[in-house]
Amino acid sequence: MKHIAVLLFIFSFFCCTNTVLAQQNNQSGRYVGYFFFGVSPIDDINPGDPILSIHLINSFRVSHWLTVGLGIGYEIKNENNLSLIDSSGHVIGQIRDQIRLIPLWLDIRAFLHKRTFDPYVYANIGYTMGQVSITSGSSISTSSLQGQGYNYVLGIGMKFDLSKDISLVTDLGYRGQHLRNGSFNAIAVNIGIAY
């Protein structure tokens, strides 16, 4: 919960920063922000449990066709859910591993048209920090060293203009996440807004 509050603060800060910079420079169309909710339903570690994510990207519009920016996110992945069974066959607890990741990345988006429905391609590359929590019954053990490594995403998307300043954005990408003790690949599906 603390991490979500921090991300909401960062999101608010970037929104305010975009608005102030745009007003100071008289270039309201030069700065673009993206706020995404995402799910990766298919991955090669544990296909039953998806990766859930919130992403924020703060970009600069280089031209009508290209934006370059920095992104930050918060992601949760449940790894295992094993039941502890006593000698009589009764469930006495569960073991559940949960990975919490905070990726930081460089975001590049190339838009193919300048219309109400605007398809695009994008690429991200960056670094991930995070931790693994292992819950067994009521005790929790946490290691903050497990979730460090690099990440990348390649994908396609569509931007739908809702007004002059706000658009609905959806995309689909192939994601690679390399961590200290292993890696995984996933299909990432995101929906959000561009402001």
C-alpha positions in Angstrom: 0.0 0.0 0.0 2.9 2.3 0.8 4.3 1.8 -2.7 1.0 2.7 -4.4 0.9 5.9 -2.4 4.4 6.8 -3.5 3.5 6.1 -7.2 0.4 8.3 -6.9 2.5 11.1 -5.4 5.0 10.7 -8.3 2.2 10.7 -10.8 0.7 13.9 -9.4 4.2 15.5 -9.3 4.8 14.6 -13.0 1.3 15.9 -14.0 2.0 19.2 -12.2 5.5 19.5 -13.7 4.2 18.9 -17.2 1.6 21.6 -16.9 4.0 24.2 -15.3 6.7 23.5 -17.9 4.3 23.7 -20.8 2.8 27.0 -19.5 6.2 28.6 -18.9 7.5 27.6 -22.4 4.2 28.3 -24.2 4.5 24.9 -25.7 1.5 23.0 -24.3 1.8 20.3 -27.0 5.4 19.5 -26.4 5.0 17.5 -23.2 3.1 14.2 -23.1 2.3 12.0 -20.1 1.1 8.5 -20.2 -0.6 6.6 -17.3 -1.2 2.9 -17.8 -2.8 0.0 -16.0 -1.4 -3.3 -17.3 -1.6 -7.1 -17.0 0.7 -9.7 -18.4 -1.6 -12.8 -18.6 1.0 -15.0 -20.4 4.5 -15.5 -19.0 6.9 -18.3 -19.0 7.3 -18.7 -15.2 3.8 -19.3 -13.9 1.1 -18.9 -16.6 -1.7 -19.1 -14.0 -0.9 -15.9 -12.1 -0.6 -12.6 -14.2 1.7 -9.7 -13.6 -0.3 -6.7 -12.6 1.2 -3.2 -13.2 0.8 0.6 -13.0 3.1 2.6 -15.3 3.7 6.3 -15.6 5.7 7.8 -18.5 6.7 11.5 -18.8 7.7 12.2 -22.5 8.8 15.0 -24.7 7.3 15.3 -28.2 10.3 15.5 -30.6 7.9 15.7 -33.6 4.4 14.8 -34.5 5.6 11.3 -35.1 8.0 10.7 -32.2 8.0 11.0 -28.3 10.9 10.2 -26.0 10.5 9.9 -22.3 11.2 8.2 -18.9 9.0 5.7 -17.3 8.5 4.3 -13.8 6.2 1.5 -12.7 5.0 -0.8 -9.9 4.4 -4.4 -10.7 3.2 -7.4 -8.7 3.8 -11.1 -9.6 2.6 -14.0 -7.5 5.0 -16.9 -8.1 3.7 -19.9 -6.2 0.8 -20.8 -4.0 1.5 -24.1 -2.2 -0.5 -25.6 0.6 1.1 -26.9 3.8 -0.7 -30.1 4.8 -0.3 -31.9 8.1 -0.1 -35.7 8.5 -3.9 -36.1 8.7 -4.3 -34.3 5.3 -5.6 -30.9 6.6 -4.4 -27.7 5.2 -2.5 -25.8 8.0 -1.1 -22.9 5.9 0.2 -21.7 2.6 3.5 -20.7 1.1 3.2 -17.8 -1.4 6.0 -16.0 -3.1 5.3 -12.5 -4.3 7.6 -10.4 -6.4 7.2 -6.6 -6.3 9.1 -4.8 -9.0 9.8 -1.1 -9.7 11.1 -0.8 -13.3 12.6 2.5 -14.6 13.1 2.8 -18.3 13.6 4.9 -21.4 10.5 5.0 -23.6 10.4 5.7 -27.3 7.1 5.9 -29.3 6.8 6.4 -33.1 3.3 7.3 -34.3 2.3 6.3 -37.7 -0.5 8.8 -38.4 -1.8 12.1 -37.1 -5.5 11.2 -36.8 -8.1 10.5 -34.2 -7.1 6.9 -34.3 -3.3 6.8 -34.2 -1.4 3.5 -34.3 2.2 3.5 -32.9 5.2 1.2 -32.2 7.2 1.5 -29.1 10.4 0.3 -27.4 11.5 0.5 -23.7 14.8 -0.4 -22.1 15.6 0.1 -18.5 16.6 -1.2 -15.0 14.4 -3.0 -12.4 14.6 -2.9 -8.6 12.4 -5.0 -6.4 11.9 -7.6 -3.7 10.6 -11.1 -3.2 8.4 -11.8 -0.2 7.8 -15.4 1.0 4.7 -15.9 3.2 4.4 -19.1 5.2 1.3 -19.1 7.4 1.6 -15.8 9.4 5.4 -15.2 9.0 6.8 -13.2 6.2 10.4 -13.2 5.0 11.6 -10.5 2.5 14.7 -10.3 0.3 15.3 -7.1 -1.5 18.2 -8.4 -3.6 16.2 -10.8 -5.8 14.6 -8.3 -8.2 17.5 -6.4 -9.7 18.2 -6.5 -13.4 17.4 -5.0 -16.8 14.1 -5.1 -18.8 12.9 -4.4 -22.3 9.6 -4.2 -24.1 8.8 -4.1 -27.8 5.2 -3.5 -28.9 2.5 -1.9 -30.9 -0.4 0.3 -29.7 -3.3 2.5 -30.6 -4.1 6.0 -29.4 -7.7 7.2 -29.6 -8.2 11.0 -29.1 -11.0 11.8 -26.7 -10.4 15.5 -26.7 -7.7 17.9 -27.7 -5.6 17.2 -24.7 -6.6 13.6 -23.6 -6.4 10.3 -25.4 -7.2 6.7 -24.6 -4.1 4.5 -25.2 -3.9 0.8 -25.4 -0.9 -1.4 -26.4 0.4 -4.9 -26.6 4.0 -5.8 -26.2 6.6 -8.5 -25.7 8.5 -8.1 -22.5 11.8 -9.5 -21.3 12.7 -9.1 -17.6 16.2 -10.3 -16.5 16.6 -10.5 -12.7 19.6 -11.4 -10.6 18.4 -15.0 -10.0 16.7 -15.7 -13.3 14.5 -14.1 -16.0 11.1 -14.3 -17.5 9.4 -13.2 -20.8 5.8 -12.1 -21.0 3.1 -10.7 -23.2 2.2 -7.2 -21.8 -1.3 -5.7 -22.3 -1.8 -2.0 -21.2 -4.6 0.5 -21.2 -4.4 4.0 -20.0 -4.5 7.7 -20.9 -2.2 10.2 -22.6 -2.5 13.8 -21.3 
